[in-house]
């Protein structure tokens, strides 16, 4: 029996994308080192929560990858129900955690918190990919009515999460909607019309939908007086100084004086990149960018190898989720974009974020491990036949 179990495990890792596993794990381990350095005063144990989340997420990703993504997508009504239920629950039992300005968390026993919008991102990838696949199969993807159903699909989570105040997550949903739709074959003219509508709506958004804090965060990018700089622009200003102070090789891990003194507010979260900049310098920052480049390249390769719209769309959704969050986060840290509360994937402290990201990793691995035949009919792949047989054999 033991021999069969180890044989099943070996068979699993032969079929999986080992390089992708290694890249995501390397990013998490790198992030754990940065978090450990940032909290070395020991006052708040972000590291313990992060380690637990990485382990839980990694295990969940392995389990998820065992199932054919075609079967997972068939469960879209239940997936959508879970996502919407949790999102609605925030309106009734949601709380605001320290360092944020939105009510987007649910309190859990043991002093833990859960952020439903992170899980909703992964659920959206599955449900929206299934929606695109259905429209493509029924030849409605290029029709006006079909495109409008996609718009409605994306608008529901975006509207709900906007009402909770998490506009950073809204930007990520919008990017996933656009890129997944374009990659699936939605015609360019619809994107041109949408772009024109967005331009026309800018004055309305500025006056009606953006509060004073959001306006100030944007305006500080173009210059600010001392008072505004010490409030809305302070975190970015200090973050840039920390990155610049590291030079080429940095002060050394666990040796950054600015990190030790918590000069950059909430550095363990959105501004974790500044820890790498100060303590590991340009080399450490370049290593982070290289990891993300290789990770995104592997996701694109898996997407291109998928033989149906569903598999391609799932991979493209995760590609956008990672890519857009990286661009926005680095833009925030470098003072090129306003601070909107976007974490650096796999690096920033946040148990919900990293655990849910690994669910996305599991979906991409499922696409890699479960091919389809030329007619786009799912090939029935048993869930680790050897392991199942060894465990349930009489």
C-alpha positions as CSV (number, residue, x, y, z in Angstrom):
1,X,0.0,0.0,0.0
2,X,2.8,2.4,0.9
3,X,4.5,1.6,-2.4
4,X,1.3,2.4,-4.3
5,X,0.8,5.7,-2.4
6,X,4.4,6.9,-3.3
7,X,3.8,5.7,-6.8
8,X,0.7,7.8,-7.0
9,X,2.5,10.8,-5.7
10,X,5.3,10.4,-8.2
11,X,2.7,10.0,-11.0
12,X,1.1,13.3,-9.9
13,X,4.3,15.3,-10.0
14,X,5.2,13.8,-13.4
15,X,2.0,15.3,-14.8
16,X,2.1,18.6,-13.0
17,X,3.9,21.8,-14.0
18,X,6.8,21.5,-11.6
19,X,8.5,24.7,-12.7
20,X,5.3,26.7,-11.9
21,X,5.0,25.1,-8.5
22,X,8.7,26.0,-7.8
23,X,8.2,29.6,-8.9
24,X,5.1,30.2,-6.8
25,X,6.8,28.6,-3.8
26,X,9.9,30.7,-4.2
27,X,7.9,33.8,-4.3
28,X,6.1,32.9,-1.1
29,X,9.4,32.0,0.7
30,X,10.9,35.2,-0.5
31,X,7.9,37.1,0.9
32,X,8.1,35.3,4.2
33,X,11.7,36.4,4.6
34,X,10.7,40.0,3.9
35,X,7.8,39.8,6.4
36,X,10.0,38.2,9.0
37,X,12.5,41.1,8.6
38,X,9.7,43.8,8.8
39,X,8.2,42.4,12.0
40,X,11.5,41.5,13.8
41,X,10.4,43.7,16.8
42,X,8.0,40.9,17.5
43,X,5.0,43.1,18.4
44,X,2.6,41.6,15.8
45,X,3.1,38.1,14.4
46,X,2.2,38.6,10.7
47,X,4.7,35.8,9.9
48,X,2.8,33.0,11.7
49,X,-0.4,33.8,9.9
50,X,1.4,34.0,6.5
51,X,3.1,30.7,7.0
52,X,-0.3,29.1,7.9
53,X,-1.9,30.6,4.8
54,X,0.8,29.5,2.5
55,X,0.7,25.9,3.8
56,X,-3.1,25.8,3.6
57,X,-3.2,27.4,0.2
58,X,-0.5,25.1,-1.2
59,X,-2.4,22.0,0.0
60,X,-5.7,23.3,-1.4
61,X,-4.0,24.0,-4.7
62,X,-2.8,20.4,-5.0
63,X,-6.2,19.1,-4.2
64,X,-7.9,21.4,-6.7
65,X,-5.4,20.5,-9.5
66,X,-6.4,16.8,-9.2
67,X,-9.9,17.7,-10.5
68,X,-10.5,18.3,-14.2
69,X,-11.2,22.0,-14.7
70,X,-14.0,21.2,-17.0
71,X,-15.8,19.5,-14.1
72,X,-14.9,22.4,-11.7
73,X,-16.5,24.8,-14.2
74,X,-19.7,22.8,-14.2
75,X,-20.1,23.7,-10.6
76,X,-20.3,27.4,-11.5
77,X,-23.8,27.9,-9.9
78,X,-22.5,26.8,-6.5
79,X,-19.3,28.7,-6.9
80,X,-21.2,31.9,-7.8
81,X,-23.6,31.3,-4.8
82,X,-20.7,31.1,-2.4
83,X,-19.0,34.2,-3.8
84,X,-22.1,36.3,-3.7
85,X,-23.2,35.1,-0.3
86,X,-19.8,36.0,1.3
87,X,-19.8,39.4,-0.5
88,X,-23.3,40.2,0.7
89,X,-22.4,39.0,4.2
90,X,-19.9,41.9,4.4
91,X,-22.7,44.4,4.4
92,X,-24.1,42.9,7.6
93,X,-21.1,41.5,9.5
94,X,-18.2,43.2,7.8
95,X,-15.5,45.0,9.8
96,X,-12.7,47.4,9.0
97,X,-9.1,46.3,9.8
98,X,-6.2,48.5,10.9
99,X,-4.5,50.3,8.0
100,X,-7.5,50.2,5.6
101,X,-10.3,52.6,4.8
102,X,-13.0,50.0,3.6
103,X,-15.2,47.6,5.4
104,X,-14.3,44.4,3.5
105,X,-13.4,41.8,6.2
106,X,-15.3,39.2,8.2
107,X,-14.1,38.4,11.7
108,X,-13.2,34.8,12.4
109,X,-12.5,33.0,15.7
110,X,-9.0,33.3,17.1
111,X,-8.6,36.9,16.1
112,X,-8.3,36.0,12.4
113,X,-10.1,37.8,9.6
114,X,-11.2,36.8,6.1
115,X,-11.5,39.1,3.1
116,X,-14.3,37.7,0.8
117,X,-13.2,39.9,-2.2
118,X,-10.0,37.8,-2.6
119,X,-12.0,34.5,-2.9
120,X,-14.5,36.3,-5.2
121,X,-11.7,37.1,-7.6
122,X,-10.9,33.3,-8.0
123,X,-14.6,32.5,-8.2
124,X,-15.1,35.1,-10.9
125,X,-12.3,33.6,-13.0
126,X,-14.1,30.2,-13.0
127,X,-17.7,31.6,-13.6
128,X,-16.6,34.2,-16.2
129,X,-14.5,31.6,-18.0
130,X,-17.5,29.3,-18.1
131,X,-19.6,32.1,-19.4
132,X,-17.2,32.9,-22.2
133,X,-16.9,29.2,-23.1
134,X,-20.7,28.9,-23.3
135,X,-21.0,31.9,-25.5
136,X,-18.3,30.6,-27.8
137,X,-19.9,27.2,-28.1
138,X,-23.3,28.6,-28.9
139,X,-21.7,31.2,-31.3
140,X,-23.1,34.2,-29.3
141,X,-19.7,35.6,-28.3
142,X,-19.7,38.1,-31.1
143,X,-23.3,39.2,-30.7
144,X,-24.4,42.4,-28.9
145,X,-26.7,40.5,-26.5
146,X,-23.9,38.0,-25.7
147,X,-21.5,40.8,-24.9
148,X,-24.0,42.6,-22.7
149,X,-24.5,39.4,-20.6
150,X,-20.7,39.5,-20.1
151,X,-20.9,43.1,-19.0
152,X,-23.7,42.3,-16.5
153,X,-21.7,39.3,-15.2
154,X,-18.7,41.5,-14.4
155,X,-20.8,44.5,-13.1
156,X,-22.4,42.5,-10.3
157,X,-19.2,41.8,-8.2
158,X,-17.7,45.2,-9.2
159,X,-20.7,47.1,-8.0
160,X,-21.0,45.2,-4.7
161,X,-17.3,45.6,-3.9
162,X,-17.3,49.2,-4.9
163,X,-20.1,49.8,-2.3
164,X,-17.8,48.2,0.3
165,X,-15.1,50.8,-0.6
166,X,-12.5,48.4,-2.1
167,X,-12.0,50.2,-5.4
168,X,-8.6,48.5,-5.8
169,X,-10.3,45.2,-6.1
170,X,-12.8,46.8,-8.6
171,X,-9.9,47.7,-10.9
172,X,-8.7,44.1,-10.8
173,X,-12.1,42.8,-11.7
174,X,-12.4,45.3,-14.5
175,X,-9.0,44.2,-15.9
176,X,-10.0,40.5,-15.8
177,X,-13.2,41.3,-17.6
178,X,-11.5,43.2,-20.4
179,X,-8.6,40.8,-21.0
180,X,-10.5,37.6,-20.7
181,X,-13.2,38.9,-23.0
182,X,-10.6,40.1,-25.6
183,X,-8.6,36.8,-25.4
184,X,-11.8,34.8,-25.9
185,X,-12.6,36.6,-29.1
186,X,-15.0,39.5,-28.3
187,X,-14.7,42.0,-31.2
188,X,-12.5,45.1,-30.9
189,X,-15.4,47.5,-31.6
190,X,-17.0,46.7,-28.3
191,X,-13.8,47.7,-26.5
192,X,-13.6,50.9,-28.5
193,X,-17.1,51.8,-27.5
194,X,-16.4,51.0,-23.9
195,X,-13.3,53.1,-23.9
196,X,-15.2,56.0,-25.3
197,X,-17.9,55.6,-22.7
198,X,-15.3,55.5,-19.9
199,X,-13.7,58.8,-21.2
200,X,-17.1,60.5,-21.2
201,X,-17.8,59.3,-17.7
202,X,-14.6,60.6,-16.2
203,X,-16.0,63.9,-15.0
204,X,-19.0,62.2,-13.5
205,X,-16.8,59.6,-11.7
206,X,-14.6,62.4,-10.3
207,X,-17.5,64.5,-9.0
208,X,-20.0,61.8,-8.0
209,X,-18.2,58.6,-7.2
210,X,-14.8,59.7,-5.8
211,X,-14.6,61.1,-2.3
212,X,-12.2,63.7,-1.1
213,X,-9.6,61.2,0.1
214,X,-9.5,59.4,-3.2
215,X,-9.2,62.7,-5.1
216,X,-6.3,63.8,-2.9
217,X,-4.5,60.5,-3.3
218,X,-4.6,61.1,-7.1
219,X,-3.7,64.8,-7.0
220,X,-0.7,64.2,-4.7
221,X,1.0,62.4,-7.7
222,X,1.1,65.7,-9.5
223,X,2.6,67.7,-6.6
224,X,1.3,68.7,-3.1
225,X,1.9,71.1,-0.3
226,X,3.6,70.1,2.9
227,X,0.3,69.3,4.7
228,X,-0.9,67.0,1.9
229,X,2.4,65.3,1.5
230,X,2.5,64.5,5.2
231,X,-0.9,62.8,5.0
232,X,-1.9,61.4,1.6
233,X,1.6,61.3,0.1
234,X,3.6,60.3,3.2
235,X,3.6,56.6,2.7
236,X,4.7,56.8,-0.9
237,X,7.4,59.5,-0.1
238,X,8.9,57.3,2.7
239,X,8.7,54.2,0.5
240,X,10.7,55.8,-2.3
241,X,13.3,56.9,0.2
242,X,13.6,53.4,1.6
243,X,14.1,51.9,-1.9
244,X,16.7,54.5,-2.9
245,X,18.6,53.9,0.4
246,X,19.3,50.3,-0.5
247,X,21.5,51.1,-3.5
248,X,22.6,48.1,-5.6
249,X,23.0,45.4,-2.9
250,X,21.0,46.8,0.0
251,X,21.7,47.0,3.7
252,X,21.3,43.3,4.2
253,X,18.3,41.2,5.2
254,X,17.2,42.0,8.8
255,X,19.6,45.0,8.8
256,X,17.6,47.8,7.3
257,X,17.4,50.6,9.9
258,X,14.3,52.2,8.3
259,X,12.5,48.8,8.3
260,X,13.5,48.3,12.0
261,X,12.0,51.7,12.9
262,X,8.7,51.2,10.9
263,X,9.3,54.4,9.0
264,X,7.0,53.3,6.1
265,X,3.5,52.9,7.5
266,X,2.0,49.3,7.1
267,X,5.1,48.2,5.3
268,X,4.2,44.5,5.7
269,X,1.2,44.9,3.4
270,X,1.0,46.9,0.2
271,X,4.6,48.4,0.6
272,X,6.5,45.1,1.2
273,X,8.5,45.9,-2.0
274,X,10.2,48.7,-0.1
275,X,11.6,46.2,2.4
276,X,13.3,44.4,-0.5
277,X,14.5,47.7,-1.9
278,X,16.2,48.8,1.4
279,X,17.6,45.5,2.6
280,X,18.4,43.7,-0.7
281,X,18.8,46.7,-3.0
282,X,18.4,46.7,-6.8
283,X,19.3,43.0,-7.0
284,X,16.6,42.0,-4.6
285,X,14.0,44.1,-6.4
286,X,15.1,42.7,-9.8
287,X,14.7,39.2,-8.4
288,X,11.1,39.9,-7.5
289,X,10.4,41.2,-11.0
290,X,12.1,38.1,-12.6
291,X,10.0,35.7,-10.5
292,X,6.8,37.4,-11.7
293,X,8.0,37.5,-15.3
294,X,8.7,33.7,-15.3
295,X,5.5,33.0,-13.4
296,X,3.4,34.9,-15.9
297,X,5.2,33.4,-18.8
298,X,4.4,29.9,-17.5
299,X,0.7,30.8,-17.2
300,X,0.7,32.1,-20.8
301,X,2.3,28.9,-22.0
302,X,-0.4,26.8,-20.2
303,X,-3.1,29.1,-21.7
304,X,-1.7,28.6,-25.2
305,X,-1.5,24.9,-24.8
306,X,-5.2,24.6,-23.7
307,X,-7.4,23.3,-26.4
308,X,-10.7,24.9,-25.4
309,X,-11.9,28.4,-24.5
310,X,-12.6,27.4,-20.9
311,X,-9.0,26.4,-20.2
312,X,-7.5,29.4,-22.0
313,X,-9.9,31.8,-20.2
314,X,-9.1,30.4,-16.7
315,X,-5.4,30.8,-17.4
316,X,-5.8,34.3,-18.8
317,X,-7.9,35.3,-15.7
318,X,-5.1,34.3,-13.4
319,X,-2.6,35.9,-15.6
320,X,-4.4,39.2,-15.4
321,X,-5.0,38.8,-11.6
322,X,-1.3,38.5,-11.0
323,X,-0.1,40.9,-13.7
324,X,-2.4,43.8,-12.9
325,X,-1.9,43.6,-9.1
326,X,1.9,43.6,-9.7
327,X,1.7,46.7,-11.9
328,X,-0.7,48.6,-9.7
329,X,1.3,47.7,-6.5
330,X,4.6,48.8,-8.0
331,X,3.0,51.9,-9.4
332,X,1.8,52.8,-5.9
333,X,5.1,52.1,-4.3
334,X,7.1,54.2,-6.9
335,X,4.6,57.1,-6.7
336,X,3.3,56.6,-10.3
337,X,-0.2,55.6,-9.2
338,X,-2.4,56.5,-6.3
339,X,-2.6,54.2,-3.3
340,X,-5.6,52.0,-3.8
341,X,-4.9,49.1,-1.4
342,X,-3.5,46.4,-3.8
343,X,-1.2,43.8,-2.4
344,X,1.9,42.4,-4.1
345,X,0.9,38.8,-4.9
346,X,2.6,36.1,-2.8
347,X,4.7,38.7,-1.0
348,X,2.5,41.0,0.9
349,X,1.2,40.0,4.3
350,X,-2.4,38.8,4.1
351,X,-3.6,35.3,4.8
352,X,-6.7,35.5,2.7
353,X,-4.8,36.9,-0.3
354,X,-2.1,34.3,-0.5
355,X,-4.3,31.4,0.3
356,X,-6.8,32.4,-2.5
357,X,-3.9,33.0,-4.9
358,X,-2.9,29.4,-4.5
359,X,-6.4,28.4,-5.5
360,X,-5.7,30.2,-8.7
361,X,-2.4,28.3,-9.0
362,X,-4.4,25.1,-8.6
363,X,-6.7,26.0,-11.4
364,X,-3.8,26.7,-13.8
365,X,-2.3,23.4,-12.8
366,X,-5.6,21.7,-13.5
367,X,-5.6,23.1,-17.0
368,X,-2.0,21.9,-17.5
369,X,-2.7,18.4,-16.1
370,X,-6.1,17.7,-17.8
371,X,-5.9,18.0,-21.6
372,X,-8.9,17.9,-23.9
373,X,-9.4,16.0,-27.1
374,X,-9.4,17.7,-30.5
375,X,-13.2,18.0,-30.4
376,X,-13.0,19.9,-27.1
377,X,-14.6,17.1,-25.2
378,X,-13.1,16.6,-21.8
379,X,-10.9,13.6,-21.4
380,X,-12.0,11.9,-18.2
381,X,-8.9,11.9,-16.0
382,X,-9.3,10.0,-12.8
383,X,-8.3,11.7,-9.5
384,X,-4.9,10.0,-8.9
385,X,-5.9,6.4,-9.8
386,X,-3.0,4.9,-8.0
387,X,-3.6,6.7,-4.7
388,X,-7.3,6.2,-4.8
389,X,-6.9,2.5,-5.5
390,X,-4.4,2.0,-2.8
391,X,-6.5,3.8,-0.2
392,X,-9.9,2.3,-1.0
393,X,-8.8,-1.1,-2.0
394,X,-10.2,-3.8,0.3
